[in-house]
């Protein structure tokens, strides 16, 4: 029987009751010089190397369901939206390329090379990352795949020693990804050849954030590590405790980094100077932060296992407002203009005002949403834990002819 986990639900193998759980980079382009997401696209987990979860497109005042695609098994991964196509992994062991206009399938890629539909294929929990003509993502068996996004054919594969649940970051000619084998890898995008590897002290759950020439890991060792992208060397002087082990992925805004831990705490740190700034605690119940935050100039918005979406003042760490649902909010919210969209374990997709948390949109899907929304080209796409693996697309319906 398949062991189904998500990046927000996966916890450390140490807690067995929860889960078995010219230089070195001569051609590298630093994070601040890397190609930015094209306007209106959503090419990776949080729409940018900083992972701030801010859409660059808009949605209609009242988003409408445009289509629903049946993937055949639960979808916990976040989609990428690029050039009118949707790229998304499923727990059936497939990566799907769908037409954004109508949801029709363009191609299907399997995590194994067998044509036998009955043969088990390791599923995809990680979000897809699209860069150039390639889709990158890892699977439950620890294989990292590079796929031609035009025809769905494999370009190359790289084997790690445990499952991959976090999304990759592409920086110049290199792609960086973490694994539950406790390592962060830097690979050549052209061939998959390993450039460097950083070994940590616990599974690396997070999707990769990049700021300037630095990347970061948070994971089951409870440490924030700052790593030089060029050399693959950790700056030990900047290593920080973040209170407990971490399932969520960090969001970065300049010198500041934001991430929640498994001890119901959400942290803000100055990563460049190795300083802790503030801690926000989810007081209602002692539930973890599996959600990754959306970060604006003034606010931090993040879900929690206490069934609430929390809005925090970015400067002070004080709560602004909370929105109650009837299920854990383990997926990550997305800011679209003056609204926030997110899914809940209660089977509903919500939209609330960023200013006051007032509900403005609700869609009842019936099964939990643990995936995060992708918002690109005027559409919101999200997968569900429906046994049929429904993928939903919302936007504005064309005017009747």
Phi and psi in degrees as a GROMACS rama.xvg file:
@    title "Ramachandran Plot"
@    xaxis  label "Phi"
@    yaxis  label "Psi"
@TYPE xy
-65.1235  137.865  UNK-2
-93.9934  104.452  UNK-3
-93.3019  123.835  UNK-4
-137.192  160.53  UNK-5
-124.982  164.076  UNK-6
-60.9577  -31.2412  UNK-7
-86.1881  -16.4456  UNK-8
-102.85  -13.3015  UNK-9
-72.1918  130.128  UNK-10
-125.368  175.814  UNK-11
-68.6884  143.528  UNK-12
-63.9866  -18.6595  UNK-13
-67.4672  -26.5888  UNK-14
-101.302  87.8103  UNK-15
-68.0691  -19.8274  UNK-16
-71.3442  -16.2485  UNK-17
-106.466  -44.7991  UNK-18
-161.554  144.085  UNK-19
-73.0707  71.4048  UNK-20
-100.452  -155.333  UNK-23
-59.1084  -40.4846  UNK-24
-116.517  70.6807  UNK-25
-58.6887  -33.7344  UNK-26
-99.9209  14.7936  UNK-27
-74.034  147.983  UNK-28
-110.798  127.389  UNK-29
-65.65  157.536  UNK-30
-54.8554  -40.0064  UNK-31
-76.2113  -11.0046  UNK-32
-104.856  -6.39487  UNK-33
-68.5347  158.817  UNK-34
-62.1158  127.976  UNK-35
-78.8755  156.853  UNK-36
-56.9361  136.586  UNK-37
-61.6534  147.679  UNK-38
-54.4309  130.533  UNK-39
82.924  -14.0515  UNK-40
-78.6308  169.592  UNK-41
-138.404  82.9942  UNK-42
-84.996  -9.51988  UNK-43
-152.859  -178.877  UNK-44
-47.7699  -48.6926  UNK-45
-123.562  23.4799  UNK-46
61.4148  54.4694  UNK-47
141.539  157.88  UNK-48
-64.1381  -26.6953  UNK-49
-79.0219  -14.6274  UNK-50
60.4794  44.8518  UNK-51
-87.9127  -11.3718  UNK-52
69.6312  37.9261  UNK-53
-112.248  124.528  UNK-54
-78.1177  147.682  UNK-55
-105.448  5.67776  UNK-56
-114.16  -178.46  UNK-57
-121.34  161.989  UNK-58
-120.695  155.135  UNK-59
-65.1241  161.62  UNK-60
-54.8573  -39.4015  UNK-61
-126.849  89.9782  UNK-62
-58.5408  139.048  UNK-63
-113.382  150.909  UNK-64
-71.3847  118.102  UNK-65
-91.6345  -40.1318  UNK-66
-161.944  164.943  UNK-67
-137.587  124.414  UNK-68
-110.092  134.303  UNK-69
-93.6432  111.836  UNK-70
-86.4437  -18.9468  UNK-71
99.7239  -13.5938  UNK-72
-163.174  165.043  UNK-73
-52.2905  146.684  UNK-74
-120.609  111.545  UNK-75
-112.582  -6.05446  UNK-76
-87.0049  152.97  UNK-77
-87.3997  141.946  UNK-78
-81.297  162.661  UNK-79
-115.21  145.148  UNK-80
-126.565  116.202  UNK-81
-145.705  129.288  UNK-82
52.4964  45.3383  UNK-83
76.2058  12.3167  UNK-84
-126.517  151.61  UNK-85
-111.349  131.814  UNK-86
-119.981  123.645  UNK-87
-152.975  137.958  UNK-88
-92.2418  156.6  UNK-89
-131.346  164.12  UNK-90
-77.4729  0.718499  UNK-91
-81.9761  -2.63626  UNK-92
83.012  26.4054  UNK-93
-122.542  146.359  UNK-94
-108.018  126.872  UNK-95
-107.624  140.371  UNK-96
-112  117.928  UNK-97
-118.132  150.85  UNK-98
-76.5496  122.348  UNK-99
-62.9452  -27.6894  UNK-100
-68.9768  -39.2045  UNK-101
-135.005  -3.20813  UNK-102
79.6911  6.03383  UNK-103
-72.1056  143.058  UNK-104
-78.1449  129.195  UNK-105
-95.032  -45.9269  UNK-106
-153.601  163.194  UNK-107
-130.702  132.117  UNK-108
-115.706  135.872  UNK-109
-106.183  149.892  UNK-110
-71.891  -13.6708  UNK-111
-119.74  164.875  UNK-112
-94.2272  10.0367  UNK-113
-83.7111  145.051  UNK-114
-92.0703  -2.84964  UNK-115
-76.4276  111.754  UNK-116
-66.2932  -16.7522  UNK-117
-87.4976  -12.8426  UNK-118
-76.7975  133.133  UNK-119
-61.9852  134.016  UNK-120
-123.497  124.738  UNK-121
-54.6086  135.418  UNK-122
-79.5814  170.815  UNK-123
-114.493  114.181  UNK-124
-95.7927  -26.1177  UNK-125
-76.1599  147.088  UNK-126
-70.7091  149.782  UNK-127
-77.3267  145.346  UNK-128
-119.347  124.612  UNK-129
-110.382  127.032  UNK-130
-143.454  125.043  UNK-131
61.5103  -129.879  UNK-132
-100.834  22.7191  UNK-133
-128.393  141.78  UNK-134
-107.741  130.633  UNK-135
-119.322  134.196  UNK-136
-170.48  156.556  UNK-137
-106.733  162.293  UNK-138
-118.534  -178.704  UNK-139
-65.9238  -22.7826  UNK-140
-92.655  6.08957  UNK-141
84.4709  13.3892  UNK-142
-90.9016  130.138  UNK-143
-100.452  125.063  UNK-144
-110.016  137.439  UNK-145
-114.965  120.487  UNK-146
-122.405  135.075  UNK-147
-65.7488  118.362  UNK-148
-78.0833  -9.93441  UNK-149
-80.2389  -41.6473  UNK-150
-122.327  -2.89788  UNK-151
76.6037  18.2591  UNK-152
-92.3184  148.316  UNK-153
-68.1646  136.032  UNK-154
-93.3306  -50.7119  UNK-155
-163.576  167.695  UNK-156
-135.193  149.949  UNK-157
-131.067  127.859  UNK-158
-94.1361  121.66  UNK-159
-100.886  -176.53  UNK-160
-105.415  10.7401  UNK-161
-164.183  175.265  UNK-162
-62.3462  153.777  UNK-163
-115.062  120.096  UNK-164
-116.748  -13.8744  UNK-165
-98.1248  156.774  UNK-166
-82.6287  156.97  UNK-167
-90.2693  163.659  UNK-168
-123.004  131.915  UNK-169
-100.546  124.392  UNK-170
-128.309  105.503  UNK-171
61.5372  -122.954  UNK-172
-95.9262  19.2791  UNK-173
-134.081  151.912  UNK-174
-125.659  135.088  UNK-175
-116.258  133.682  UNK-176
-150.397  146.489  UNK-177
-103.49  159.747  UNK-178
-137.476  157.814  UNK-179
-71.3775  -2.10832  UNK-180
-79.5208  9.7686  UNK-181
81.1333  15.6281  UNK-182
-122.798  152.335  UNK-183
-109.978  130.071  UNK-184
-115.181  144.231  UNK-185
-116.859  124.207  UNK-186
-124.318  155.292  UNK-187
-75.5309  130.43  UNK-188
-65.8269  -29.3393  UNK-189
-73.6752  -35.0671  UNK-190
-127.868  -17.258  UNK-191
81.9238  5.08297  UNK-192
-65.9973  136.043  UNK-193
-72.6963  131.424  UNK-194
-98.3505  -47.212  UNK-195
-154.202  165.549  UNK-196
-141.872  132.332  UNK-197
-109.93  121.834  UNK-198
-94.8575  125.226  UNK-199
-103.414  -166.358  UNK-200
-111.573  17.5193  UNK-201
-171.634  165.518  UNK-202
-52.9679  138.408  UNK-203
-94.4928  107.08  UNK-204
-87.8789  -28.4708  UNK-205
-75.4494  154.559  UNK-206
-76.7094  152.796  UNK-207
-83.4721  123.386  UNK-208
-101.953  150.042  UNK-209
-136.331  136.288  UNK-210
-139.131  117.375  UNK-211
61.6473  -125.797  UNK-212
-102.271  20.8305  UNK-213
-118.555  144.171  UNK-214
-126.407  170.438  UNK-215
-138.352  149.513  UNK-216
-126.276  140.443  UNK-217
-132.451  141.325  UNK-218
-170.186  -151.245  UNK-219
-77.3449  -2.56476  UNK-220
-90.2794  -1.23719  UNK-221
70.0053  19.5734  UNK-222
-119.058  143.156  UNK-223
-94.0643  121.602  UNK-224
-113.015  137.598  UNK-225
-110.543  123.013  UNK-226
-124.121  133.692  UNK-227
-73.6632  122.867  UNK-228
-67.1665  -35.424  UNK-229
-66.6591  -45.0995  UNK-230
-101.27  -20.242  UNK-231
75.3144  15.8703  UNK-232
-95.9322  136.121  UNK-233
-81.4043  139.737  UNK-234
-86.6641  94.984  UNK-235
-60.4966  -31.9272  UNK-236
-64.3103  -22.1227  UNK-237
-99.3658  0.37834  UNK-238
-63.8541  135.049  UNK-239
-133.736  146.767  UNK-240
-75.335  142.203  UNK-241
-120.92  34.797  UNK-242
87.8956  -40.3163  UNK-243
-166.018  179.207  UNK-244
-71.1874  157.214  UNK-245
-124.045  129.504  UNK-246
-99.553  -35.497  UNK-247
-72.0045  167.173  UNK-248
-101.904  145.098  UNK-249
-76.4046  149.765  UNK-250
-112.023  139.512  UNK-251
-122.792  136.58  UNK-252
-137.068  96.7591  UNK-253
66.2593  -124.551  UNK-254
-84.4995  -2.99513  UNK-255
-107.291  144.22  UNK-256
-131.662  141.515  UNK-257
-128.29  130.063  UNK-258
-160.716  146.401  UNK-259
-100.682  156.881  UNK-260
-118.5  -176.082  UNK-261
-85.7693  2.59529  UNK-262
-107.527  27.8018  UNK-263
65.5866  24.0677  UNK-264
-116.321  142.851  UNK-265
-118.394  126.878  UNK-266
-111.008  144.341  UNK-267
-119.125  128.969  UNK-268
-133.666  151.981  UNK-269
-91.2954  98.5393  UNK-270
-71.1923  -27.3256  UNK-271
-74.6986  -25.2596  UNK-272
-116.015  4.81518  UNK-273
66.341  36.5229  UNK-274
-118.459  141.753  UNK-275
-85.6868  131.775  UNK-276
-99.8346  -54.3005  UNK-277
-158.386  162.184  UNK-278
-130.288  128.99  UNK-279
-106.337  134.661  UNK-280
-115.269  134.333  UNK-281
-79.942  103.568  UNK-282
-85.4462  -20.68  UNK-283
-58.4842  -50.6664  UNK-284
-146.765  165.48  UNK-285
-90.1426  77.0471  UNK-286
-114.908  150.564  UNK-287
-78.944  161.233  UNK-288
-94.4826  104.105  UNK-289
-96.486  -17.8343  UNK-290
-75.119  145.389  UNK-291
-98.0438  142.204  UNK-292
-80.0309  150.476  UNK-293
-98.2937  132.726  UNK-294
-125.066  120.886  UNK-295
-106.301  -174.084  UNK-296
-60.8738  -33.7902  UNK-297
-114.529  -21.4893  UNK-298
-129.982  155.774  UNK-299
-124.188  126.62  UNK-300
-121.673  129.238  UNK-301
-152.496  146.575  UNK-302
-90.3602  163.899  UNK-303
-144.503  159.939  UNK-304
-67.6029  -7.14518  UNK-305
-79.5768  8.71052  UNK-306
78.0279  18.5043  UNK-307
-123.238  152.39  UNK-308
-98.548  128.992  UNK-309
-109.739  134.705  UNK-310
-114.066  126.184  UNK-311
-122.798  139.837  UNK-312
-68.1851  123.973  UNK-313
-67.5547  -30.3486  UNK-314
-79.5963  -38.3173  UNK-315
-107.809  -20.3433  UNK-316
78.9804  9.40538  UNK-317
-87.9733  146.13  UNK-318
-68.4921  138.206  UNK-319
-96.9457  -50.9234  UNK-320
-159.611  165.211  UNK-321
-133.645  146.84  UNK-322
-121.645  125.882  UNK-323
-89.9257  136.389  UNK-324
-122.487  -171.887  UNK-325
-111.313  16.5722  UNK-326
-151.259  164.077  UNK-327
-60.2703  138.804  UNK-328
-101.848  82.9489  UNK-329
-94.5567  -19.9413  UNK-330
-74.8777  171.49  UNK-331
-105.606  133.525  UNK-332
-74.3181  157.353  UNK-333
-126.646  131.887  UNK-334
-91.2652  124.93  UNK-335
-125.705  100.704  UNK-336
63.396  -121.919  UNK-337
-100.741  22.0469  UNK-338
-128.688  161.692  UNK-339
-125.341  131.234  UNK-340
-116.035  139.926  UNK-341
-162.624  156.973  UNK-342
-103.768  163.307  UNK-343
-134.696  159.276  UNK-344
-67.0186  -7.69852  UNK-345
-82.289  4.41424  UNK-346
83.8909  16.0392  UNK-347
-120.103  147.594  UNK-348
-104.999  127.287  UNK-349
-116.066  153.033  UNK-350
-128.859  131.559  UNK-351
-132.611  156.698  UNK-352
-68.3191  134.981  UNK-353
-65.8177  -33.6022  UNK-354
-70.4535  -41.1114  UNK-355
-132.687  -1.13072  UNK-356
76.1763  12.6594  UNK-357
-73.8267  134.071  UNK-358
-68.9631  134.253  UNK-359
-128.391  -9.4243  UNK-360
-153.405  141.62  UNK-361
-150.261  133.504  UNK-362
-127.072  130.743  UNK-363
-97.6815  108.776  UNK-364
-92.5717  -24.8694  UNK-365
96.1068  -25.6673  UNK-366
-125.62  155.932  UNK-367
-57.2647  143.474  UNK-368
-104.93  105.639  UNK-369
-106.655  -14.45  UNK-370
-71.0535  164.259  UNK-371
-104.48  150.658  UNK-372
-66.8936  147.843  UNK-373
-113.913  131.268  UNK-374
-125.517  109.293  UNK-375
-151.294  148.163  UNK-376
53.8948  39.099  UNK-377
77.9317  11.3126  UNK-378
-130.233  150.762  UNK-379
-111.638  127.334  UNK-380
-122.072  134.392  UNK-381
-151.878  140.409  UNK-382
-94.5162  162.12  UNK-383
-129.505  168.08  UNK-384
-88.6767  21.3596  UNK-385
-57.4716  142.32  UNK-386
-61.1229  -23.5175  UNK-387
-89.915  -4.24473  UNK-388
68.0253  50.3172  UNK-389
-70.46  134.649  UNK-390
-113.419  126.068  UNK-391
-109.567  145.939  UNK-392
-128.806  128.526  UNK-393
-120.097  147.528  UNK-394
179.476  -145.871  UNK-395
-109.374  124.374  UNK-396
-70.6602  143.834  UNK-397
-63.0705  148.855  UNK-398
-63.3449  143.113  UNK-399
-63.3094  138.464  UNK-400
